[in-house]
Amino acid sequence: MTSQAAAGLRIAGAVAGCSALLLLSPLAPSQAGVPALSPASEGEGEPRWSYSGDTGPQAWGELDPDWALCADGTMQSPVDIGGASPRPLSNLDIQYAKSPTTVVDTGHTIEGVPDHFIKPSFLTIGNTQYRLKQFHFHAPSEHQVNGRSYPLEFHFVHADKSDQIAVIGVFVEVGAPAGRAWRPFLASLTRHVNEGDDRQIRMFDWPALLPDDQQTIRYSGSLTTPGCSEGVRWNLFTATITMSQAQINRFTREYDGNRRPLQPLNDRRVSLDSTPGR
C-alpha cells in the first residue's frame, strides 16, 4: 500500500466512522454575481484585505458591500469535514493535460495558471464540465478533518460555461519528498516570485500533481476569500500527497497563515463518495 493510499484510508475512515447521517445537499446558486476565480491582489481603488488585524477575516464582510456573504452567508467555507457519510456518487472525471504554466504571486498566495493553448484541462462532475483555471495553496490547511489540520492545502479551481465554480482540494502531509512533477513549481518559489513578477514553467505535468486514489468528500460551500461567493462545489480528496519538511518550508516562506477560519456547517450535508474507484 502506498503512503497516499494509507493516508486516504485514514481520512476516509475518520469521516465514515461518524454516527451522524449526512448527505450531499443541492448546490446553491452563486449569491453575489459571478464569483472571482482566485484570491486576487487588490487593484487601485479596491479594498484591501488580509488574514489578520483590522482587515482580517472577521472584517471581510464590512470592507465592501459586495462581500456581505463573508459575514452573513450560511454556506461558507472552509469547514471541518469529519462528519461525512458514504454515498454512491458519480466519480470525478479529471482530464488534465500537460501545459505551459504561469506562476503568479497574488499578494495572498502563489498560483499556477495553465496555458490552454496546447490542450485544455477539464473536470467533469455528472453532466457538467469545468475548465481548470488555476491552483494555489493555503498554509496551514483551511479545511480540517475531525479537528485535524494539515501543513498545506492546494485548491485546484475550475469554472463551467456559466462561471459556476468547482474546486478540488488536496491535503499535504510531511513525509517523502514530492514527486518529480512538483519540481518546477518548487523551483519557482526558490527564485522568490514577487507580486507582479510572474514566472513561466515551460511544461507543467498537471495530471501528476494529484493523488492516485481520487476518492472525495463533497459538499456545497463558498470561496474562502472575499467576496465569499456561495454555490461552490467542493471535492476534497481523502488521499493526501506528501512533501518533505524542507519542501513545505519553501511554501511557508512565501505565505504562512493564509487561511480563513472554520465556518459553521449549519444545515449542509457532507458526503464521502463510496462509488468504486477507477
C-alpha positions as CSV (number, residue, x, y, z in Angstrom):
1,M,0.0,0.0,0.0
2,T,1.4,3.4,-0.9
3,S,1.7,6.2,1.6
4,Q,-1.0,8.1,-0.4
5,A,-3.4,5.1,-0.2
6,A,-2.7,4.7,3.5
7,A,-3.3,8.3,4.2
8,G,-6.5,8.2,2.2
9,L,-7.8,5.3,4.3
10,R,-7.1,7.3,7.5
11,I,-9.1,10.2,6.3
12,A,-11.9,8.1,4.8
13,G,-12.1,6.0,8.0
14,A,-12.3,9.1,10.2
15,V,-15.2,10.6,8.3
16,A,-17.1,7.4,7.7
17,G,-16.9,6.5,11.3
18,C,-19.0,9.4,12.4
19,S,-22.5,8.5,13.6
20,A,-24.5,11.4,12.1
21,L,-26.1,10.5,8.7
22,L,-25.2,13.5,6.4
23,L,-26.0,13.5,2.7
24,L,-25.0,15.9,0.0
25,S,-27.3,18.9,-0.2
26,P,-28.3,20.5,-3.6
27,L,-25.9,23.1,-4.9
28,A,-27.0,26.6,-4.2
29,P,-26.6,29.2,-6.9
30,S,-24.0,32.0,-6.6
31,Q,-25.4,34.7,-4.4
32,A,-23.1,37.6,-5.3
33,G,-22.9,37.6,-9.1
34,V,-20.1,35.9,-10.9
35,P,-17.5,34.9,-8.2
36,A,-13.9,35.7,-8.6
37,L,-11.9,32.6,-9.5
38,S,-8.8,33.3,-7.4
39,P,-7.7,35.2,-4.3
40,A,-6.5,38.1,-6.5
41,S,-4.4,41.0,-5.3
42,E,-6.1,44.3,-4.8
43,G,-6.2,46.8,-7.6
44,E,-6.3,50.6,-7.4
45,G,-9.4,51.7,-5.5
46,E,-10.2,48.2,-4.3
47,P,-10.5,47.5,-0.6
48,R,-7.5,45.7,0.9
49,W,-8.0,42.5,2.9
50,S,-5.7,40.2,4.8
51,Y,-5.6,37.3,7.1
52,S,-5.0,39.3,10.3
53,G,-5.7,42.6,12.0
54,D,-8.3,45.2,11.0
55,T,-8.6,43.7,7.5
56,G,-8.6,40.1,8.6
57,P,-11.4,37.5,8.1
58,Q,-13.6,38.9,10.9
59,A,-13.8,42.2,9.0
60,W,-14.2,41.0,5.4
61,G,-17.9,41.4,5.3
62,E,-17.6,45.0,6.3
63,L,-14.8,46.1,3.9
64,D,-17.0,46.1,0.8
65,P,-20.8,45.8,0.3
66,D,-20.2,43.1,-2.3
67,W,-18.5,41.0,0.3
68,A,-21.5,40.8,2.7
69,L,-21.6,37.0,2.4
70,C,-18.3,36.8,4.2
71,A,-20.3,37.8,7.3
72,D,-23.9,36.8,6.5
73,G,-23.6,33.7,4.3
74,T,-24.9,30.4,5.6
75,M,-23.0,28.1,3.2
76,Q,-19.5,29.3,3.8
77,S,-16.1,27.6,3.6
78,P,-13.9,26.1,4.9
79,V,-15.5,23.6,7.3
80,D,-14.5,20.6,9.3
81,I,-15.3,17.6,7.0
82,G,-15.2,15.0,9.7
83,G,-19.0,14.4,9.6
84,A,-19.3,12.8,6.1
85,S,-21.2,9.6,5.4
86,P,-20.8,7.2,2.5
87,R,-22.9,7.8,-0.5
88,P,-22.7,6.4,-4.1
89,L,-21.8,9.5,-6.2
90,S,-20.6,9.9,-9.8
91,N,-16.8,9.7,-9.8
92,L,-14.9,12.8,-10.8
93,D,-13.7,12.7,-14.4
94,I,-10.4,14.6,-14.3
95,Q,-8.8,15.2,-17.7
96,Y,-5.8,17.3,-17.0
97,A,-3.1,17.9,-19.7
98,K,0.5,18.9,-19.5
99,S,0.8,22.6,-20.4
100,P,2.9,25.7,-20.1
101,T,2.1,27.4,-16.8
102,T,2.5,30.9,-15.4
103,V,3.4,31.3,-11.7
104,V,1.7,34.3,-10.2
105,D,2.0,36.0,-6.7
106,T,-1.4,37.4,-6.0
107,G,-0.4,39.0,-2.7
108,H,-2.2,36.4,-0.7
109,T,-0.9,33.1,-2.2
110,I,1.1,31.7,-5.2
111,E,-0.9,30.5,-8.1
112,G,-0.2,28.2,-11.1
113,V,-2.2,29.2,-14.1
114,P,-2.3,26.8,-17.1
115,D,-2.0,27.9,-20.7
116,H,-4.8,26.1,-22.5
117,F,-3.4,26.9,-26.0
118,I,-2.0,23.4,-26.5
119,K,-4.7,21.4,-24.8
120,P,-7.2,22.5,-22.1
121,S,-7.7,20.7,-18.8
122,F,-11.1,19.7,-17.6
123,L,-13.0,18.4,-14.6
124,T,-16.4,16.7,-15.2
125,I,-18.9,16.1,-12.4
126,G,-22.0,14.3,-13.6
127,N,-23.0,16.1,-16.8
128,T,-21.2,19.4,-16.0
129,Q,-17.8,20.2,-17.4
130,Y,-15.5,22.7,-15.7
131,R,-12.3,24.1,-17.2
132,L,-9.2,24.2,-14.9
133,K,-8.4,27.9,-14.2
134,Q,-5.6,27.8,-11.6
135,F,-4.3,26.2,-8.4
136,H,-3.0,27.8,-5.3
137,F,-2.1,26.9,-1.7
138,H,-3.0,27.7,1.9
139,A,-0.8,27.1,4.9
140,P,-1.9,25.6,7.2
141,S,-4.9,23.8,5.5
142,E,-8.2,25.6,5.6
143,H,-10.4,22.5,5.8
144,Q,-10.0,20.2,8.8
145,V,-10.8,16.5,9.3
146,N,-12.2,15.9,12.8
147,G,-10.3,18.9,14.1
148,R,-7.0,18.0,12.4
149,S,-5.4,20.4,10.0
150,Y,-2.5,19.7,7.6
151,P,0.6,21.7,6.8
152,L,-0.6,22.7,3.3
153,E,-3.8,22.5,1.3
154,F,-3.9,23.0,-2.5
155,H,-7.0,24.2,-4.3
156,F,-7.5,23.4,-8.0
157,V,-10.1,25.9,-9.2
158,H,-12.4,25.2,-12.2
159,A,-15.3,27.0,-13.8
160,D,-18.1,25.9,-16.2
161,K,-19.5,28.0,-19.0
162,S,-21.7,29.9,-16.6
163,D,-18.8,30.7,-14.3
164,Q,-20.0,28.4,-11.6
165,I,-17.1,27.0,-9.7
166,A,-15.9,23.5,-8.6
167,V,-12.8,23.1,-6.5
168,I,-10.6,20.1,-5.9
169,G,-8.8,20.2,-2.6
170,V,-5.6,18.2,-1.8
171,F,-4.1,17.9,1.6
172,V,-0.3,17.7,2.1
173,E,1.4,15.7,4.9
174,V,5.0,15.7,6.0
175,G,6.7,12.6,4.5
176,A,8.6,11.5,1.4
177,P,9.6,14.3,-1.0
178,A,7.1,15.4,-3.6
179,G,7.2,13.7,-6.9
180,R,9.1,15.0,-10.0
181,A,6.0,16.9,-11.3
182,W,6.2,19.3,-8.4
183,R,9.8,20.3,-9.0
184,P,9.2,23.2,-11.5
185,F,6.8,24.9,-9.2
186,L,9.1,24.4,-6.2
187,A,11.9,25.9,-8.2
188,S,9.8,28.9,-9.0
189,L,9.4,29.5,-5.2
190,T,13.1,29.4,-4.7
191,R,13.5,32.2,-7.3
192,H,11.4,34.4,-5.0
193,V,8.4,35.1,-7.1
194,N,7.3,38.6,-6.1
195,E,3.8,40.2,-6.6
196,G,3.6,41.3,-10.2
197,D,6.8,39.3,-11.1
198,D,5.4,36.3,-12.9
199,R,7.4,33.2,-13.7
200,Q,7.0,30.7,-16.6
201,I,7.1,26.9,-16.4
202,R,7.7,25.6,-19.9
203,M,5.7,22.4,-19.5
204,F,3.9,21.5,-16.2
205,D,2.7,18.0,-15.6
206,W,-0.7,18.8,-14.2
207,P,-2.1,15.2,-14.1
208,A,0.9,14.1,-11.9
209,L,0.1,16.6,-9.2
210,L,-2.9,14.7,-7.9
211,P,-3.1,11.6,-5.7
212,D,-3.6,8.3,-7.4
213,D,-6.6,7.5,-5.2
214,Q,-9.2,10.0,-6.1
215,Q,-12.0,9.3,-3.6
216,T,-13.5,12.5,-2.5
217,I,-15.5,14.2,0.3
218,R,-18.1,16.6,-1.2
219,Y,-20.2,19.5,0.0
220,S,-21.6,22.8,-1.2
221,G,-19.8,25.8,0.1
222,S,-18.1,29.1,-0.9
223,L,-14.9,30.7,-1.9
224,T,-12.6,31.1,1.1
225,T,-11.5,34.6,0.1
226,P,-13.6,37.9,-0.4
227,G,-16.3,38.1,-1.6
228,C,-17.0,34.6,-0.2
229,S,-19.4,33.7,-3.1
230,E,-21.5,30.6,-2.4
231,G,-22.5,27.8,-4.7
232,V,-19.0,26.3,-4.9
233,R,-18.8,22.6,-5.4
234,W,-16.1,21.3,-3.1
235,N,-14.4,18.0,-3.8
236,L,-11.7,17.1,-1.2
237,F,-9.5,14.1,-1.8
238,T,-9.4,11.6,1.1
239,A,-5.8,10.6,-0.1
240,T,-3.1,13.1,0.7
241,I,0.2,13.8,-1.0
242,T,3.5,14.0,0.9
243,M,6.2,16.6,0.8
244,S,9.4,16.8,2.9
245,Q,9.5,19.4,5.6
246,A,12.1,21.3,3.6
247,Q,9.7,21.4,0.6
248,I,6.8,22.6,2.8
249,N,9.0,25.3,4.2
250,R,9.5,26.7,0.7
251,F,5.8,27.4,0.5
252,T,5.5,28.7,4.1
253,R,8.4,31.1,3.5
254,E,6.2,32.7,0.8
255,Y,2.9,32.6,2.7
256,D,2.1,31.2,6.2
257,G,-1.2,31.7,8.0
258,N,-3.1,32.5,4.8
259,R,-6.2,30.5,5.7
260,R,-9.7,31.5,6.6
261,P,-11.0,30.2,10.0
262,L,-13.5,27.4,10.0
263,Q,-17.1,28.3,9.2
264,P,-20.4,26.8,10.7
265,L,-21.7,23.8,8.7
266,N,-25.3,24.9,9.5
267,D,-27.8,22.6,7.7
268,R,-25.4,21.4,5.0
269,R,-24.8,17.8,4.3
270,V,-21.5,16.2,3.5
271,S,-20.8,13.0,1.6
272,L,-18.0,10.6,1.2
273,D,-18.0,9.1,-2.3
274,S,-18.5,5.4,-1.9
275,T,-18.6,4.6,-5.6
276,P,-15.9,2.0,-6.6
277,G,-12.8,3.7,-7.9
278,R,-11.5,3.7,-11.4
